[in-house]
């Protein structure tokens, strides 16, 4: 994290993660800011009150309420980092591929996606029948990362306190290569893509024509 980073938290709740990141960004002079999206209007209200000065006067925290994170309200390549803590198990299973694609889309090339969870606490919730084990299974989340193009997927453990440990899942959006930036290379790739598409369309059309001709021949034979 640098002092000029633009970061996004998904599901900020009471704002503890926002506060941690805000304090890191403000350890020195910089132009960094932290955005937050929350599905609960109540939690948005609490965090708006908590960060009144940072939101109104400094503009270093920007919060919003969104019911469906499968469609994020940001352009491509907006954030240096996207993070969420103990929240993915609330997401709809069928929507997970689209959600992770959106998280990857708004990341800048070279940016990181971070997911944090405290397994011991979640296991207590499972024991109390608040959650099912499969809902917070870390592997259920990681299996969606690489198909979106994210790389360097890893799982690490960090001590929160002497008696508490957090699991950190991280992934990276690949940086833009020199070939991606070169206009001539991009044009050649576009031309190749067009040729391949035209060839495929021609093949499909020829097969359709052959099928129609064969059908006509069969009808003629049946008429004999």
C-alpha positions as CSV (number, residue, x, y, z in Angstrom):
1,X,0.0,0.0,0.0
2,X,1.2,3.5,-0.9
3,X,0.0,6.9,0.4
4,X,-1.5,7.6,-3.0
5,X,-3.5,4.3,-3.4
6,X,-7.2,4.3,-4.1
7,X,-8.7,1.3,-2.3
8,X,-12.2,-0.2,-2.1
9,X,-13.8,-2.2,0.8
10,X,-16.8,-4.4,0.1
11,X,-19.1,-4.8,3.0
12,X,-17.6,-2.3,5.5
13,X,-20.1,-2.9,8.3
14,X,-19.3,-0.5,11.2
15,X,-16.2,0.8,9.4
16,X,-13.3,-0.9,11.3
17,X,-11.6,-1.9,8.1
18,X,-12.1,1.6,6.7
19,X,-10.6,3.1,9.8
20,X,-7.5,0.9,9.6
21,X,-6.9,1.7,5.9
22,X,-7.6,5.4,6.4
23,X,-5.0,5.5,9.2
24,X,-2.4,3.8,7.1
25,X,-3.0,6.2,4.2
26,X,-2.7,9.1,6.5
27,X,0.6,8.2,8.0
28,X,2.2,10.7,5.7
29,X,1.2,13.2,3.0
30,X,-0.5,11.6,0.1
31,X,-3.5,11.7,-2.2
32,X,-4.9,8.2,-1.2
33,X,-8.5,7.6,-0.4
34,X,-10.7,4.6,0.5
35,X,-14.1,3.8,-1.0
36,X,-16.7,1.5,0.7
37,X,-19.8,-0.3,-0.5
38,X,-22.3,-1.8,1.9
39,X,-25.6,-3.6,1.3
40,X,-27.1,-2.5,4.7
41,X,-28.4,1.1,4.8
42,X,-28.2,0.9,8.6
43,X,-24.5,0.1,8.5
44,X,-24.0,2.9,5.9
45,X,-25.8,5.3,8.4
46,X,-23.5,4.3,11.2
47,X,-20.3,4.7,9.2
48,X,-21.4,8.0,7.8
49,X,-21.7,9.3,11.3
50,X,-18.4,7.8,12.3
51,X,-16.5,9.4,9.5
52,X,-18.3,12.7,9.1
53,X,-15.2,14.8,8.9
54,X,-13.3,12.4,6.6
55,X,-16.3,12.3,4.2
56,X,-17.5,15.9,4.3
57,X,-14.3,17.9,4.8
58,X,-11.4,15.8,3.6
59,X,-13.1,13.7,0.9
60,X,-10.7,10.8,1.8
61,X,-13.6,8.3,2.5
62,X,-16.4,7.8,0.0
63,X,-19.2,5.5,1.1
64,X,-22.3,4.2,-0.8
65,X,-25.0,1.6,-0.4
66,X,-25.5,-1.0,-3.1
67,X,-27.8,-4.1,-2.9
68,X,-26.1,-6.1,-5.7
69,X,-22.3,-6.2,-5.9
70,X,-22.5,-8.2,-9.1
71,X,-22.6,-4.9,-10.8
72,X,-20.2,-2.4,-9.3
73,X,-20.7,1.3,-10.0
74,X,-17.0,2.0,-11.0
75,X,-15.1,2.1,-14.3
76,X,-12.6,-0.5,-15.3
77,X,-9.1,-0.4,-13.6
78,X,-10.2,2.1,-10.8
79,X,-8.6,0.7,-7.6
80,X,-5.1,-0.2,-6.5
81,X,-6.6,-2.7,-4.1
82,X,-10.0,-4.3,-3.3
83,X,-10.6,-6.0,0.1
84,X,-13.4,-7.5,2.1
85,X,-13.5,-9.1,5.6
86,X,-15.8,-11.9,6.7
87,X,-18.4,-11.2,4.1
88,X,-18.2,-13.5,1.1
89,X,-20.3,-16.2,2.8
90,X,-23.3,-13.8,2.5
91,X,-23.0,-13.7,-1.3
92,X,-25.3,-15.8,-3.5
93,X,-23.5,-19.0,-4.6
94,X,-24.8,-18.6,-8.2
95,X,-23.7,-15.0,-8.4
96,X,-20.1,-15.7,-7.1
97,X,-18.5,-15.9,-10.6
98,X,-20.0,-12.6,-11.7
99,X,-19.1,-10.9,-8.4
100,X,-15.4,-12.0,-8.5
101,X,-15.3,-10.9,-12.2
102,X,-16.5,-7.5,-11.1
103,X,-13.9,-7.3,-8.3
104,X,-11.2,-8.1,-10.9
105,X,-12.6,-5.6,-13.4
106,X,-12.4,-2.6,-11.1
107,X,-8.8,-3.5,-10.1
108,X,-6.0,-1.8,-11.8
109,X,-3.5,-4.0,-13.5
110,X,-1.0,-5.0,-10.8
111,X,-3.6,-4.4,-8.1
112,X,-4.4,-6.9,-5.3
113,X,-7.6,-8.5,-4.1
114,X,-7.6,-9.4,-0.4
115,X,-10.1,-11.5,1.6
116,X,-9.8,-11.8,5.3
117,X,-11.7,-14.1,7.6
118,X,-11.4,-15.5,11.2
119,X,-12.1,-19.2,11.0
120,X,-12.4,-19.7,14.8
121,X,-15.2,-17.2,15.0
122,X,-17.0,-18.6,12.0
123,X,-16.8,-22.1,13.4
124,X,-18.6,-20.8,16.5
125,X,-21.3,-19.4,14.3
126,X,-21.6,-22.8,12.6
127,X,-21.9,-24.5,16.0
128,X,-24.6,-22.1,16.9
129,X,-26.3,-23.0,13.5
130,X,-26.0,-19.4,12.2
131,X,-23.8,-20.6,9.3
132,X,-23.1,-23.8,7.4
133,X,-19.5,-24.9,7.0
134,X,-19.7,-24.9,3.2
135,X,-20.7,-21.2,3.2
136,X,-17.5,-19.9,4.7
137,X,-15.2,-22.6,3.2
138,X,-12.2,-20.7,1.9
139,X,-11.7,-23.1,-1.0
140,X,-15.2,-22.3,-2.2
141,X,-14.0,-18.7,-2.6
142,X,-10.6,-19.3,-4.1
143,X,-11.9,-21.6,-6.8
144,X,-13.5,-18.5,-8.5
145,X,-10.3,-16.4,-8.6
146,X,-8.1,-17.8,-11.3
147,X,-10.9,-18.3,-13.9
148,X,-11.3,-14.5,-13.8
149,X,-7.6,-14.0,-14.8
150,X,-6.3,-13.3,-11.3
151,X,-3.0,-14.8,-10.4
152,X,-0.7,-15.4,-7.5
153,X,-3.5,-16.8,-5.4
154,X,-2.3,-17.5,-1.9
155,X,-3.5,-18.2,1.7
156,X,-1.6,-17.0,4.7
157,X,-2.3,-16.7,8.4
158,X,-1.7,-13.7,10.6
159,X,-2.0,-13.2,14.4
160,X,-4.6,-10.6,15.3
161,X,-3.9,-11.1,19.0
162,X,-2.2,-13.8,21.1
163,X,-5.5,-15.7,21.0
164,X,-6.8,-14.8,17.6
165,X,-5.7,-15.7,14.1
166,X,-6.9,-14.4,10.7
167,X,-6.8,-16.2,7.4
168,X,-5.8,-13.9,4.5
169,X,-6.6,-14.9,0.9
170,X,-4.9,-12.8,-1.7
171,X,-4.7,-12.6,-5.5
172,X,-3.2,-10.2,-8.1
173,X,-4.5,-8.8,-11.3
174,X,-1.7,-9.3,-13.9
175,X,0.1,-6.1,-14.9
176,X,-0.1,-4.8,-18.5
177,X,2.6,-6.2,-20.6
178,X,4.6,-4.2,-23.2
179,X,2.7,-6.0,-25.9
180,X,-0.6,-4.9,-24.5
181,X,0.6,-1.3,-24.7
182,X,2.0,-1.5,-28.2
183,X,-0.5,-0.1,-30.7
184,X,0.9,-2.1,-33.6
185,X,0.7,-5.4,-31.6
186,X,-2.8,-4.6,-30.5
187,X,-3.8,-3.9,-34.2
188,X,-2.3,-7.2,-35.4
189,X,-4.2,-9.0,-32.6
190,X,-7.4,-7.3,-33.6
191,X,-6.9,-8.2,-37.3
192,X,-6.2,-11.8,-36.3
193,X,-9.3,-11.9,-34.2
194,X,-11.4,-10.6,-37.1
195,X,-9.9,-13.1,-39.5
196,X,-10.7,-15.9,-37.1
197,X,-14.2,-14.8,-36.5
198,X,-14.8,-14.4,-40.3
199,X,-13.4,-17.9,-40.9
200,X,-15.7,-19.3,-38.3
201,X,-18.7,-17.5,-39.7
202,X,-17.7,-18.8,-43.2
203,X,-17.4,-22.3,-41.9
204,X,-20.8,-22.1,-40.2
205,X,-22.4,-20.6,-43.4
206,X,-20.9,-23.3,-45.6
207,X,-22.2,-26.0,-43.3
208,X,-25.6,-24.5,-43.4
209,X,-25.5,-24.3,-47.3
210,X,-24.4,-27.9,-47.4
211,X,-27.2,-29.0,-45.1
212,X,-29.7,-27.1,-47.2
213,X,-28.4,-28.7,-50.4
214,X,-28.4,-32.1,-48.9
215,X,-32.0,-31.6,-47.7
216,X,-33.0,-30.5,-51.2
217,X,-31.3,-33.6,-52.7
218,X,-33.2,-35.9,-50.3
219,X,-36.5,-34.3,-51.1
220,X,-35.8,-34.7,-54.8
221,X,-35.0,-38.4,-54.3
222,X,-38.1,-38.9,-52.3
223,X,-40.1,-37.4,-55.1
224,X,-38.9,-40.0,-57.6
